[in-house]
Amino acid sequence: MKKSIAIVMLFFAFAANAQQQKVQVVDASCGQCNFGIKGKGGCDLAVKIDGKAYFVDGVKMDNHGDAHAKDGMCSVVRKAEVTGEVVGDRYLATSFKLLPMEPKK
């Protein structure tokens, strides 16, 4: 009986964590260059969720090409499909997929 209760509790713990980690489409860019976040020197990846910008842990901006190129993260704000959660004042990403840029009209 105790094992059954423990298994049920473990199931609910995983279910609650899965709900917190929903897939979202967010703005992604350099936190210092485009979102105005003050921080350490250099450029760092950030996402904007519900109007608030957060530096990202779990993925690096350099994983997504030259940040200072014409279409780089320091030059433009891109859309990204992310999974993770806000922890304190940072976003802990468990997945991060940069979406293709929409063609200019």
N, C-alpha and C positions, 0 to 999 in steps of 0.2 A: 504493500500500500504506500509506504514512504517513497519507494522508487517511482511509483506512478505520479505522486504529487510533485516530486522533484522534476520529472520529465515535463509535466504540464507547466510548471513554473518556468522552466528553461525555454519551452516553446513560446510562452508569452513574452519573455525577455527578448528573444530573437524577433518576434513580431513587432514589438515596440520599437526596437532599433531599426528595423526595416522601414517603418513608417517615418521615422526621423530622417532617413537617408533617401528621400524621394529624388527622382531625377528632375532637375530644373534647367531651364534655359535662362542664362544670365548674361549680363554684359561682362566682358573680360578685357583687361588692358593693363598697362603699367600703372600701378597705384600712384606713383609720384608724378608721372608725366600727364596723365589724363584724369585721374580721380582726385588729385589734390591731397593725398594722404601724406602726412609728415612721417618721416622715419629715417632709418639709416641711409647712408649715402648709396648711390647707385639706383638701379631700376629693379623693381620687383613686381611679380604678377599679383594682380588683385581681381576680385570679382565684386560686382555691385548687386546686392540682393535687397529688395524692398527699399530702394533709394539709399542704402548705406553701403559704403565700400569697405572691403576686408582684404588684407593681405592673405595669400593662399599658402598653406602648407600641404605638402604631398605631391606637388608638381612644380617644375621650374619653368620660367618664361622662355629660357633658351631651348627648351624641348620643342618649341613651336616656331622655329626659324629665327632669322635675324631681327631682333627687337627694334633696331633702328632703321630698318628698310622702309621703303615707302608704304608698304602694307603691314609693317611690323607693329608689335604691341605698344611701342612707345609713340607710334604715329597715329594709330587708329584704335577705336573701340570695336571689339569683335563680339560676336555671340558665341557662347560655349554651352554645351550640355554637361552639367556637372551633377555629381552625387557626393554628398558629404553633410557636414553640419558646422554651424558657427560654434566655436569654442572660445569663450572670452571675446577678444577683439580680433580673432583670426578665423579663417574658413579652413577647416580640415577636409581636404578633398580625398575621397576614396576613388573617384573617377573624374576625368576631365577630358572632354572631346571638343576641340575647337571646330566650330562649324564653318562651312565655306562662306566667303564674303558674298553678299548680294551684289549683283552687277549694278553699276551706277547708271542712273536714268538720264 
